[in-house]
Amino acid sequence: MTDAPIVETAAGRVRGERINGMLWFRGIPYARAERFQAPISVTPWAGVRDALAYAPSCPQPMRGRPDRPPPIWVDGREIGTDEDCLALNIWTAEAADHCRRPVMVWLHTGGFGSGSGSAPLFEGDRLARRDMVVVSLNHRLGALGFLDLESFDPAFAGAANAGIADIVAALRWIRDNIAAFGGDPERVTLFGESGGALKISTLLAMPDAVPLFHRAIMQSGPRVRHLDRDRARAATEALFAQLDLPLGDIEALRALPADAIVAAAARVTKAMPSRGPGFPGIFSPVVDAALIPRDPFAQGAPAISAHIPLIIGYNRTEASYFSRMGFGPNDPAMEWDEVRRRLAPVLRDGMEPLLAAWRGAAPGLSPFETYLAIFTEFPTGHFARTIAARRAAAGSAPTYLYRFDWATDAWGSVGPSPHMIELPFVFDAVDRAPEMVGPATDDTRAIAADVSGAWRAFAGTGSPAAEGQPAWPAYDAATRRRMHIDRRWNVGPDLHPDLAAALDSALDLTPERPS
């Protein structure tokens, strides 16, 4: 390993490796996790620490098997889970503090309860070839990262937001160390999809976080409000009951193995579902005086992040992913009565006006297509335009709205632009995701070059641009323009105003109340 790069960090030296001309550093600890406490500084080490393998993912349930952690496979090797998971990964062309390249920090998918920064699709070597430094990270999840214990013992006040505090700790580490890896600590861009976008929405309203990044990209998952505190407390009570522990016996809870807590939290989540994608999960951040003083966008755009340029958007048929994965109906023969039955628990009194508006504006859609269209916009698309509109009204830095319209053949004929479909293009890695986009072609490689290039341009300058594609205007309430991303990009109008108004009426944008 004579060619192995060694970099000095504040805690000690780390050794990476050179792969296909790029430098990879994996599993660098940025903090230590003490259960139900805020993250703790890393203990410095002597000598050189190997950063050659991904750290364990944070404990989480396997889909369909809440009693088992999920496997994550990298190069044929399974990465396990462990509470000692607070680590990050870095991809760079050159580790030298004079380079000062833009830094892109990836916040992974999976809401606040699952996922990993070490999934193969999220490896940042392709993006880093565009003269950037790319970082991914793990943070605590589910009840291990978001359990409201403050009312039982003030010493555990940080437990409710420990997972988001982990991300702030990682951003501080990046501020203090990324120059040694060739990055510019004054040009840090957060980007995340689905759960990653939820986290960015939260960070945009956090005084401790905002000074640590300079631009943000939220893909398919912005949030407007946090979990209601009463509902968070109810989830904590339900967890103690599931574990057959005396209510408030935190020491007994701390003594349990992580897998037992994860499994019990999965049962609580199933029994106490949120209103839908984009709404707070039952174990997710809550407003508190110390770390998160307000909801992200429920009362308008937060002033503390008004200076941060933003890209925000979603995919044309987001909801088809959830239907295909078994989280919703996947029945093209669905009748209107079934549509109503599915919509009523979520839309409540807003269902009939919204359904009437949609059928009037798009009469050619079948019941199933109407269902997919509404759940694409409710709330993912509508949250995106709500945030864009509220930032524009507040005179914030430019917000660039998009819809990703490219259609994959790998998903069949219904809903061909599903949730997550943009990810192989953002990471310039269509050849790594044939199950999502089909075999890589000249067309898909060209789209990936455009999308990853626009993301890189935004990270560098705060303005997205793709060579050979139209100029991307900032969103404003008068023109309501967004970029439609496909083989050819085009600037077009946002959702019809009547449908947007109907969504606004159906979607109560105040903090969620207990159901």
RABELWO-V962855 format. One record per residue. PSI is psi in whole degrees, -180 to 180 (none if undefined). D_CENTER is the distance of its C-alpha to the mean C-alpha in Angstrom with 1 decimal. Layout:
# RABELWO-V962855
psi->PSI d_center->D_CENTER
psi->PSI d_center->D_CENTER
This chain:
# RABELWO-V962855
psi->40 d_center->35.7
psi->-23 d_center->37.8
psi->5 d_center->35.2
psi->129 d_center->32.3
psi->139 d_center->30.6
psi->129 d_center->30.8
psi->140 d_center->29.0
psi->123 d_center->29.9
psi->174 d_center->27.2
psi->-28 d_center->28.0
psi->-12 d_center->28.2
psi->177 d_center->30.1
psi->146 d_center->30.3
psi->144 d_center->27.9
psi->124 d_center->29.0
psi->-159 d_center->26.8
psi->157 d_center->28.0
psi->122 d_center->28.6
psi->119 d_center->27.5
psi->42 d_center->28.6
psi->-4 d_center->29.1
psi->152 d_center->25.7
psi->129 d_center->25.2
psi->129 d_center->22.8
psi->119 d_center->22.2
psi->142 d_center->20.5
psi->33 d_center->20.2
psi->122 d_center->21.1
psi->132 d_center->21.0
psi->-14 d_center->19.6
psi->172 d_center->20.6
psi->146 d_center->22.2
psi->117 d_center->21.1
psi->124 d_center->23.8
psi->128 d_center->23.1
psi->22 d_center->22.2
psi->163 d_center->22.7
psi->156 d_center->20.8
psi->148 d_center->20.2
psi->147 d_center->23.5
psi->147 d_center->24.6
psi->140 d_center->25.2
psi->125 d_center->28.9
psi->154 d_center->30.4
psi->158 d_center->31.9
psi->158 d_center->35.0
psi->-156 d_center->35.4
psi->127 d_center->32.7
psi->130 d_center->29.7
psi->132 d_center->28.5
psi->62 d_center->24.9
psi->-8 d_center->25.4
psi->149 d_center->23.3
psi->144 d_center->19.8
psi->162 d_center->19.7
psi->150 d_center->19.2
psi->160 d_center->15.9
psi->146 d_center->15.6
psi->138 d_center->17.6
psi->160 d_center->16.1
psi->151 d_center->17.9
psi->139 d_center->18.7
psi->124 d_center->18.2
psi->-13 d_center->21.7
psi->76 d_center->22.9
psi->-13 d_center->21.7
psi->-3 d_center->24.5
psi->141 d_center->23.2
psi->155 d_center->20.3
psi->144 d_center->18.6
psi->139 d_center->20.0
psi->125 d_center->18.0
psi->132 d_center->20.5
psi->119 d_center->21.0
psi->42 d_center->24.3
psi->1 d_center->25.8
psi->137 d_center->25.1
psi->130 d_center->23.2
psi->123 d_center->20.9
psi->-170 d_center->21.4
psi->151 d_center->19.7
psi->149 d_center->21.0
psi->-22 d_center->20.5
psi->73 d_center->21.3
psi->3 d_center->17.9
psi->85 d_center->17.0
psi->160 d_center->17.3
psi->166 d_center->15.9
psi->145 d_center->16.9
psi->136 d_center->18.4
psi->130 d_center->19.7
psi->155 d_center->22.4
psi->-30 d_center->25.6
psi->131 d_center->27.7
psi->89 d_center->27.5
psi->133 d_center->29.6
psi->-4 d_center->29.1
psi->-8 d_center->31.0
psi->-46 d_center->28.5
psi->57 d_center->25.9
psi->155 d_center->23.4
psi->147 d_center->20.1
psi->130 d_center->17.3
psi->124 d_center->13.7
psi->116 d_center->11.3
psi->126 d_center->8.4
psi->123 d_center->5.5
psi->166 d_center->5.3
psi->176 d_center->4.8
psi->20 d_center->7.1
psi->-145 d_center->6.5
psi->9 d_center->8.5
psi->-9 d_center->11.2
psi->175 d_center->10.7
psi->175 d_center->9.7
psi->143 d_center->10.9
psi->1 d_center->10.7
psi->7 d_center->14.1
psi->140 d_center->13.7
psi->-37 d_center->16.3
psi->-23 d_center->14.3
psi->8 d_center->12.2
psi->133 d_center->15.5
psi->15 d_center->15.9
psi->-36 d_center->19.7
psi->-45 d_center->19.9
psi->-39 d_center->17.9
psi->-24 d_center->20.0
psi->-17 d_center->23.1
psi->33 d_center->22.4
psi->49 d_center->23.6
psi->167 d_center->20.4
psi->129 d_center->19.2
psi->136 d_center->15.8
psi->138 d_center->14.2
psi->163 d_center->11.8
psi->161 d_center->11.8
psi->152 d_center->12.0
psi->164 d_center->12.0
psi->148 d_center->13.8
psi->160 d_center->12.6
psi->-144 d_center->14.3
psi->-23 d_center->17.7
psi->-18 d_center->18.1
psi->-16 d_center->15.4
psi->69 d_center->15.8
psi->119 d_center->19.5
psi->100 d_center->21.6
psi->2 d_center->24.8
psi->-37 d_center->26.2
psi->-18 d_center->28.8
psi->-34 d_center->30.3
psi->114 d_center->30.5
psi->-21 d_center->29.4
psi->-17 d_center->29.1
psi->30 d_center->25.9
psi->-27 d_center->24.4
psi->-7 d_center->21.4
psi->-34 d_center->20.4
psi->-26 d_center->18.5
psi->25 d_center->15.9
psi->-39 d_center->16.5
psi->-38 d_center->13.0
psi->-30 d_center->11.8
psi->-33 d_center->15.2
psi->-45 d_center->14.5
psi->-40 d_center->11.9
psi->-41 d_center->14.6
psi->-40 d_center->17.1
psi->-40 d_center->15.4
psi->-35 d_center->15.4
psi->-41 d_center->19.1
psi->-44 d_center->19.8
psi->-45 d_center->18.6
psi->-42 d_center->20.7
psi->-20 d_center->23.7
psi->-17 d_center->23.6
psi->-24 d_center->21.9
psi->-35 d_center->25.1
psi->-18 d_center->26.8
psi->12 d_center->24.5
psi->8 d_center->25.3
psi->159 d_center->22.4
psi->109 d_center->22.8
psi->-9 d_center->21.6
psi->2 d_center->22.2
psi->70 d_center->19.9
psi->123 d_center->16.4
psi->126 d_center->13.5
psi->137 d_center->9.9
psi->142 d_center->7.7
psi->154 d_center->4.2
psi->141 d_center->4.1
psi->-112 d_center->4.2
psi->-33 d_center->3.1
psi->-39 d_center->1.1
psi->-36 d_center->3.5
psi->-43 d_center->5.1
psi->-40 d_center->5.7
psi->-41 d_center->6.9
psi->-43 d_center->9.0
psi->-46 d_center->10.4
psi->-31 d_center->11.3
psi->-16 d_center->13.0
psi->14 d_center->15.4
psi->117 d_center->16.2
psi->-34 d_center->19.5
psi->-25 d_center->19.0
psi->-39 d_center->15.8
psi->-38 d_center->16.7
psi->-8 d_center->19.6
psi->-3 d_center->17.5
psi->164 d_center->15.7
psi->-16 d_center->17.2
psi->164 d_center->14.9
psi->146 d_center->11.3
psi->119 d_center->9.7
psi->113 d_center->7.3
psi->117 d_center->7.4
psi->52 d_center->8.1
psi->32 d_center->6.6
psi->157 d_center->8.1
psi->154 d_center->10.0
psi->-33 d_center->13.7
psi->163 d_center->14.9
psi->173 d_center->14.6
psi->139 d_center->16.4
psi->136 d_center->20.1
psi->-38 d_center->21.9
psi->-38 d_center->24.6
psi->-36 d_center->22.2
psi->-42 d_center->20.6
psi->-40 d_center->24.2
psi->-38 d_center->25.1
psi->-40 d_center->22.4
psi->-45 d_center->23.8
psi->-40 d_center->27.3
psi->-35 d_center->26.4
psi->-46 d_center->25.0
psi->-41 d_center->28.3
psi->-43 d_center->30.2
psi->-34 d_center->28.5
psi->0 d_center->29.4
psi->44 d_center->32.9
psi->150 d_center->32.8
psi->136 d_center->34.5
psi->125 d_center->32.2
psi->2 d_center->31.2
psi->82 d_center->32.4
psi->-36 d_center->29.7
psi->-38 d_center->31.8
psi->-38 d_center->32.2
psi->-41 d_center->28.5
psi->-24 d_center->28.0
psi->-15 d_center->30.7
psi->152 d_center->29.0
psi->150 d_center->27.3
psi->-39 d_center->23.5
psi->-34 d_center->23.7
psi->-40 d_center->25.8
psi->-42 d_center->23.3
psi->-45 d_center->20.4
psi->-42 d_center->22.7
psi->-40 d_center->23.9
psi->-35 d_center->20.5
psi->-38 d_center->19.7
psi->-39 d_center->23.0
psi->-43 d_center->22.3
psi->-41 d_center->19.0
psi->-36 d_center->21.0
psi->-20 d_center->23.7
psi->64 d_center->21.7
psi->154 d_center->19.1
psi->178 d_center->17.0
psi->-20 d_center->18.1
psi->177 d_center->15.5
psi->137 d_center->12.0
psi->-16 d_center->10.3
psi->160 d_center->12.9
psi->132 d_center->12.7
psi->168 d_center->13.1
psi->-25 d_center->16.3
psi->92 d_center->15.1
psi->172 d_center->12.6
psi->150 d_center->13.5
psi->156 d_center->16.8
psi->131 d_center->18.8
psi->160 d_center->21.2
psi->-29 d_center->23.8
psi->-45 d_center->22.9
psi->-44 d_center->19.2
psi->92 d_center->17.6
psi->-10 d_center->20.6
psi->163 d_center->19.2
psi->152 d_center->16.8
psi->-54 d_center->14.4
psi->9 d_center->16.2
psi->-32 d_center->18.5
psi->25 d_center->21.6
psi->175 d_center->20.8
psi->136 d_center->18.9
psi->131 d_center->19.0
psi->-31 d_center->21.8
psi->-21 d_center->20.6
psi->19 d_center->18.0
psi->-23 d_center->20.3
psi->-4 d_center->21.1
psi->117 d_center->17.7
psi->151 d_center->17.4
psi->136 d_center->14.4
psi->134 d_center->13.4
psi->139 d_center->11.8
psi->-170 d_center->12.4
psi->177 d_center->12.2
psi->153 d_center->14.4
psi->-36 d_center->18.0
psi->55 d_center->18.1
psi->-47 d_center->14.6
psi->-19 d_center->16.4
psi->-28 d_center->18.5
psi->-47 d_center->15.9
psi->-34 d_center->16.0
psi->-45 d_center->19.8
psi->-34 d_center->20.2
psi->4 d_center->18.4
psi->9 d_center->20.6
psi->-1 d_center->18.4
psi->177 d_center->20.7
psi->147 d_center->24.0
psi->63 d_center->24.8
psi->96 d_center->28.2
psi->-18 d_center->29.4
psi->11 d_center->32.6
psi->140 d_center->30.9
psi->167 d_center->33.3
psi->-35 d_center->32.7
psi->-38 d_center->33.6
psi->-37 d_center->30.7
psi->-47 d_center->28.3
psi->-42 d_center->29.6
psi->-37 d_center->29.4
psi->-36 d_center->25.7
psi->-32 d_center->24.9
psi->-45 d_center->27.1
psi->-24 d_center->25.2
psi->-46 d_center->22.2
psi->-23 d_center->24.0
psi->-129 d_center->27.1
psi->-16 d_center->29.6
psi->-2 d_center->27.6
psi->-56 d_center->27.8
psi->-45 d_center->31.2
psi->-40 d_center->30.9
psi->-43 d_center->27.6
psi->-41 d_center->29.0
psi->-41 d_center->32.2
psi->-40 d_center->30.5
psi->-44 d_center->28.5
psi->-31 d_center->31.7
psi->-38 d_center->33.6
psi->-28 d_center->31.3
psi->69 d_center->30.6
psi->-17 d_center->33.7
psi->-7 d_center->33.4
psi->141 d_center->30.4
psi->168 d_center->31.1
psi->-44 d_center->30.0
psi->-43 d_center->27.3
psi->-36 d_center->26.1
psi->-43 d_center->26.1
psi->-48 d_center->24.1
psi->-40 d_center->21.4
psi->-43 d_center->21.6
psi->-43 d_center->21.3
psi->-12 d_center->18.3
psi->-42 d_center->16.6
psi->-24 d_center->17.4
psi->102 d_center->17.2
psi->-1 d_center->14.9
psi->-55 d_center->12.2
psi->-41 d_center->14.8
psi->-35 d_center->16.7
psi->-40 d_center->14.0
psi->-49 d_center->13.4
psi->-31 d_center->17.2
psi->-45 d_center->17.8
psi->-44 d_center->15.7
psi->-44 d_center->17.5
psi->-40 d_center->20.8
psi->-34 d_center->20.6
psi->-42 d_center->19.8
psi->-42 d_center->22.7
psi->-30 d_center->24.9
psi->-2 d_center->24.4
psi->29 d_center->25.3
psi->173 d_center->22.1
psi->161 d_center->21.3
psi->141 d_center->20.7
psi->127 d_center->17.8
psi->116 d_center->17.6
psi->140 d_center->16.7
psi->162 d_center->16.5
psi->129 d_center->16.8
psi->113 d_center->16.6
psi->-8 d_center->19.9
psi->138 d_center->20.8
psi->129 d_center->22.0
psi->143 d_center->22.0
psi->-14 d_center->25.3
psi->-10 d_center->23.7
psi->6 d_center->22.6
psi->-166 d_center->26.0
psi->-19 d_center->27.2
psi->128 d_center->25.0
psi->58 d_center->21.5
psi->2 d_center->21.4
psi->66 d_center->18.2
psi->169 d_center->15.7
psi->134 d_center->12.0
psi->-8 d_center->10.7
psi->-23 d_center->14.1
psi->-15 d_center->13.2
psi->-46 d_center->11.6
psi->-26 d_center->15.2
psi->-40 d_center->16.3
psi->-42 d_center->13.7
psi->6 d_center->14.6
psi->47 d_center->18.2
psi->44 d_center->18.6
psi->-27 d_center->20.0
psi->-14 d_center->22.7
psi->0 d_center->20.3
psi->55 d_center->19.0
psi->-27 d_center->22.3
psi->-18 d_center->21.2
psi->-43 d_center->18.6
psi->-1 d_center->20.6
psi->-180 d_center->24.1
psi->140 d_center->26.2
psi->138 d_center->25.4
psi->171 d_center->27.8
psi->-38 d_center->28.8
psi->-50 d_center->27.0
psi->-35 d_center->23.6
psi->-37 d_center->24.1
psi->-41 d_center->25.1
psi->-42 d_center->22.1
psi->-40 d_center->19.9
psi->-40 d_center->22.0
psi->-48 d_center->21.6
psi->-51 d_center->17.9
psi->-33 d_center->17.3
psi->-40 d_center->20.3
psi->-40 d_center->19.0
psi->-41 d_center->15.7
psi->-42 d_center->18.2
psi->-41 d_center->20.6
psi->-42 d_center->18.1
psi->-33 d_center->17.3
psi->-39 d_center->21.0
psi->-15 d_center->22.4
psi->5 d_center->19.9
psi->121 d_center->21.1
psi->140 d_center->19.8
psi->142 d_center->22.6
psi->130 d_center->23.4
psi->129 d_center->27.0
psi->-2 d_center->29.1
psi->161 d_center->26.7
psi->156 d_center->27.3
psi->141 d_center->26.4
psi->110 d_center->23.2
psi->151 d_center->24.2
psi->151 d_center->22.3
psi->137 d_center->21.8
psi->155 d_center->24.7
psi->-26 d_center->26.0
psi->-45 d_center->29.3
psi->-25 d_center->28.2
psi->47 d_center->24.7
psi->146 d_center->24.1
psi->164 d_center->21.0
psi->130 d_center->20.8
psi->118 d_center->21.1
psi->122 d_center->20.0
psi->-159 d_center->22.3
psi->-44 d_center->25.2
psi->129 d_center->26.5
psi->149 d_center->24.3
psi->145 d_center->25.8
psi->125 d_center->25.3
psi->176 d_center->25.9
psi->152 d_center->25.7
psi->-176 d_center->22.8
psi->146 d_center->23.3
psi->134 d_center->26.9
psi->-34 d_center->27.6
psi->-40 d_center->29.2
psi->-40 d_center->26.2
psi->-40 d_center->23.9
psi->-40 d_center->26.5
psi->-39 d_center->26.7
psi->-42 d_center->22.9
psi->-40 d_center->23.3
psi->-38 d_center->26.1
psi->-29 d_center->24.5
psi->103 d_center->21.3
psi->111 d_center->22.2
psi->20 d_center->20.0
psi->164 d_center->21.4
psi->142 d_center->19.9
psi->136 d_center->19.9
psi->154 d_center->23.3
psi->139 d_center->24.3
psi->none d_center->25.1
